[in-house]
Amino acid sequence: MAFTSKNIFINLPVKDLNKSTNFFKELGFEFNPQFSDETTSCLIISDNIYALIMIEERFKGFSKKEIVDTTTSSEAIFCLSAESRDQVDELVNKALSSGGKSYSDHQDHGFMYIWGFQDLDGHIWEVAYMNESAINQE
């Protein structure tokens, strides 16, 4: 039997919880107060996907490994789906105007449009729109 999961929880270390929480609020995300406290904010990505952004000291309690230095290394790329090209541009532009940094240029593959940014702590986020009708044509 294949493994399936009902929810996904991504754990991310941040240097300043208030700044990071406000950054994602400016992008239009909401937070679940039930799983948030002075060390962690539970970012709601969708009904079943959450990112727990937590101060580095709290994060260290979950892993014996060193926290990745995002100025020189990438630990992962988190890709969010969008409903349109305009929504991709809107979210990335909000991120850039809210203190995020550019990660990549627009990538237009015909059936898929992607653009990315780095959050305040250097975590890489991509936003992608996939035109399903164009996929079938290629």
C-alpha positions, -999 to 999 in steps of 0.1 A, spaced: 0 0 0 13 34 -10 19 60 17 -3 91 16 -3 121 39 -33 143 48 -12 173 55 23 188 48 41 208 75 73 225 63 96 238 91 117 268 83 142 287 106 140 325 106 161 351 123 133 375 132 99 359 136 79 392 137 95 405 105 91 371 87 54 368 98 47 404 86 65 397 53 41 368 45 11 387 58 20 414 33 19 387 6 -16 379 16 -11 348 36 -29 340 69 -17 323 100 -32 296 123 -30 310 158 -35 275 173 0 265 162 16 299 167 34 314 197 64 336 205 88 312 188 67 300 158 41 312 133 20 287 114 17 300 78 -13 286 60 -4 278 24 -36 258 17 -61 237 35 -35 209 39 -1 227 36 15 247 63 49 263 69 60 266 105 84 295 105 103 294 137 131 312 154 164 295 149 167 283 185 134 265 183 143 250 149 175 236 164 154 215 187 141 196 157 174 188 140 209 180 151 222 193 117 235 229 112 210 254 98 218 261 62 234 294 54 210 306 28 235 333 16 257 305 2 235 274 0 200 263 -8 182 238 14 151 235 -9 129 253 -33 93 257 -23 70 260 -53 35 274 -50 9 270 -77 -9 300 -90 -42 304 -109 -28 327 -136 3 344 -149 -9 376 -134 -12 360 -100 24 348 -104 36 383 -111 14 398 -84 28 376 -56 64 379 -67 61 417 -71 46 419 -36 75 398 -22 101 420 -38 84 452 -26 81 438 9 118 432 14 122 399 -5 150 394 -30 150 383 -66 158 347 -71 152 341 -107 140 357 -139 106 349 -154 106 315 -171 81 310 -198 78 274 -211 46 279 -230 25 256 -208 42 267 -176 52 302 -163 74 305 -133 90 333 -113 108 331 -79 119 351 -49 138 348 -17 121 356 16 137 377 43 158 347 54 169 336 19 145 307 16 137 302 -21 100 303 -32 88 298 -68 54 306 -80 42 286 -110 12 288 -133 5 257 -154 -19 260 -184 -33 225 -185 -48 230 -220 -14 239 -233 1 208 -218 -21 186 -238 -12 204 -270 26 199 -266 
